[in-house]
Amino acid sequence: MDQWLGGRRIQYHHYHSNTHEVLGVTKGNATILVGEEGERLELQEGDVIVLSAGTGHHEGGKQR
């Protein structure tokens, strides 16, 4: 599977100034870059992360 649910993959660093975001992996795995320094998180099936409003993030590689 090479897409996010809904088909949107945002591949540039961005943030939401007034909205929290929840990301979950339903199948396979994903790489997400978060924070100002772009810390790489390797997520596996079943993982969920919550990004507070203002947290920079983007898709850091193809899902496998």
Backbone as JSON, one array per atom type, in Angstrom:
{
  "sequence": "MDQWLGGRRIQYHHYHSNTHEVLGVTKGNATILVGEEGERLELQEGDVIVLSAGTGHHEGGKQR",
  "N": [[0.85, -1.18, 0.0], [0.71, 2.09, -0.94], [-0.11, 4.63, -0.01], [-1.8, 7.13, 1.94], [-4.73, 6.79, 3.95], [-7.55, 7.93, 2.24], [-6.02, 8.92, 0.28], [-4.26, 11.11, 0.37], [-1.01, 12.31, 0.52], [1.23, 14.16, 2.09], [4.1, 15.62, 1.27], [5.76, 17.63, 2.1], [7.24, 19.68, 4.62], [5.1, 20.77, 7.13], [2.66, 22.38, 9.28], [-0.1, 22.53, 11.6], [-1.67, 25.21, 12.83], [-3.71, 25.51, 14.72], [-4.85, 23.06, 15.24], [-4.88, 19.78, 16.46], [-3.39, 16.64, 15.48], [-3.96, 13.26, 14.61], [-2.23, 10.38, 13.79], [-2.29, 7.19, 12.39], [-1.2, 3.84, 11.81], [-2.53, 1.51, 9.8], [-1.91, -0.65, 8.26], [1.01, -2.36, 7.32], [3.89, -0.27, 7.36], [5.28, 2.99, 8.15], [7.15, 6.0, 7.6], [7.66, 8.93, 9.36], [8.45, 12.33, 9.6], [9.03, 14.52, 12.21], [8.7, 17.58, 14.12], [10.89, 20.47, 14.57], [13.5, 19.77, 13.89], [13.09, 17.61, 12.3], [12.82, 14.92, 13.27], [13.07, 11.49, 12.72], [10.57, 9.11, 12.67], [9.85, 5.76, 12.85], [7.12, 4.02, 12.1], [4.97, 1.31, 12.87], [2.54, -1.2, 11.91], [-0.43, -0.71, 13.66], [0.57, 1.28, 15.33], [0.05, 4.51, 16.78], [0.2, 8.01, 16.71], [0.06, 11.2, 18.3], [-0.05, 14.46, 17.31], [0.58, 17.56, 18.59], [-1.04, 20.74, 18.14], [0.73, 22.93, 16.03], [3.0, 21.38, 15.73], [5.48, 20.57, 13.54], [5.52, 18.48, 10.63], [5.88, 15.74, 8.27], [5.46, 13.31, 5.64], [7.88, 10.87, 5.56], [8.91, 9.0, 3.81], [8.22, 6.26, 1.58], [5.42, 4.19, 2.32], [5.56, 0.78, 3.36]],
  "CA": [[0.0, 0.0, 0.0], [1.56, 3.26, -1.09], [-0.9, 5.85, 0.15], [-2.5, 7.37, 3.19], [-6.17, 6.68, 3.77], [-8.04, 9.15, 1.62], [-5.16, 9.2, -0.87], [-3.41, 12.3, 0.51], [0.34, 12.17, 1.08], [1.83, 15.49, 2.07], [5.53, 15.35, 1.29], [6.52, 18.82, 2.48], [7.13, 19.98, 6.05], [4.02, 21.7, 7.41], [2.07, 22.25, 10.61], [-1.45, 23.04, 11.74], [-1.5, 26.15, 13.92], [-4.75, 25.44, 15.75], [-5.48, 21.74, 15.17], [-4.08, 18.6, 16.77], [-3.54, 15.63, 14.43], [-3.7, 11.88, 15.0], [-1.81, 9.55, 12.67], [-2.25, 5.78, 12.75], [-0.8, 2.91, 10.76], [-3.49, 0.4, 9.78], [-1.33, -1.78, 7.54], [2.4, -2.14, 6.92], [4.63, 0.67, 8.18], [5.44, 4.32, 7.57], [8.16, 6.87, 8.18], [7.16, 10.28, 9.54], [9.42, 13.29, 10.15], [8.3, 15.44, 13.08], [9.45, 18.59, 14.85], [11.73, 21.42, 13.84], [14.7, 19.1, 13.39], [12.71, 16.51, 11.44], [13.11, 13.61, 13.87], [12.48, 10.39, 11.94], [9.86, 8.09, 13.43], [9.48, 4.57, 12.07], [5.88, 3.52, 12.66], [4.58, -0.03, 12.45], [1.11, -1.48, 11.97], [-0.99, -0.59, 15.01], [1.08, 2.47, 16.01], [-0.71, 5.75, 16.69], [0.87, 9.16, 17.33], [-0.74, 12.42, 18.39], [0.77, 15.66, 17.11], [-0.06, 18.76, 19.12], [-1.1, 21.87, 17.22], [2.0, 23.62, 15.88], [4.1, 20.44, 15.52], [5.81, 20.35, 12.13], [5.59, 17.06, 10.26], [5.6, 15.32, 6.9], [5.7, 11.91, 5.29], [9.32, 10.8, 5.38], [9.29, 7.92, 2.92], [7.1, 5.44, 1.15], [4.95, 3.11, 3.17], [5.87, -0.52, 2.8]],
  "C": [[0.89, 1.23, 0.0], [0.73, 4.53, -1.02], [-1.45, 5.94, 1.56], [-3.97, 7.15, 2.92], [-6.7, 8.0, 3.23], [-7.15, 9.59, 0.46], [-4.25, 10.4, -0.76], [-2.1, 11.95, 1.17], [1.0, 13.52, 0.97], [3.32, 15.31, 2.29], [6.37, 16.6, 1.54], [6.25, 19.1, 3.96], [6.05, 21.04, 6.25], [3.55, 21.51, 8.84], [0.67, 22.83, 10.58], [-1.45, 23.92, 12.99], [-2.53, 26.01, 15.04], [-5.47, 24.08, 15.79], [-4.48, 20.65, 15.55], [-4.31, 17.58, 15.65], [-3.19, 14.26, 15.0], [-3.36, 11.1, 13.74], [-1.73, 8.11, 13.16], [-1.88, 4.93, 11.56], [-1.73, 1.7, 10.83], [-2.94, -0.84, 9.1], [0.1, -1.43, 7.15], [3.12, -1.23, 7.89], [4.79, 1.99, 7.45], [6.56, 5.05, 8.29], [7.6, 8.29, 8.21], [8.3, 11.13, 10.1], [8.64, 14.32, 10.94], [9.24, 16.43, 13.76], [10.31, 19.45, 13.96], [12.94, 20.77, 13.2], [14.37, 17.93, 12.47], [13.1, 15.15, 11.99], [12.35, 12.52, 13.13], [11.86, 9.37, 12.87], [9.48, 6.96, 12.48], [8.26, 3.95, 12.75], [5.53, 2.16, 12.05], [3.06, -0.17, 12.54], [0.62, -1.46, 13.42], [-0.51, 0.62, 15.78], [0.16, 3.67, 15.76], [0.13, 6.85, 17.34], [-0.08, 10.35, 17.3], [0.22, 13.59, 18.27], [0.0, 16.86, 17.64], [-0.06, 19.86, 18.05], [0.25, 22.58, 17.21], [3.2, 22.7, 15.66], [4.31, 20.21, 14.04], [5.94, 18.86, 11.83], [5.44, 16.89, 8.75], [5.96, 13.87, 6.71], [7.17, 11.79, 4.92], [9.79, 9.68, 4.47], [8.07, 7.1, 2.57], [6.72, 4.43, 2.2], [5.29, 1.8, 2.52], [4.87, -1.53, 3.3]]
}
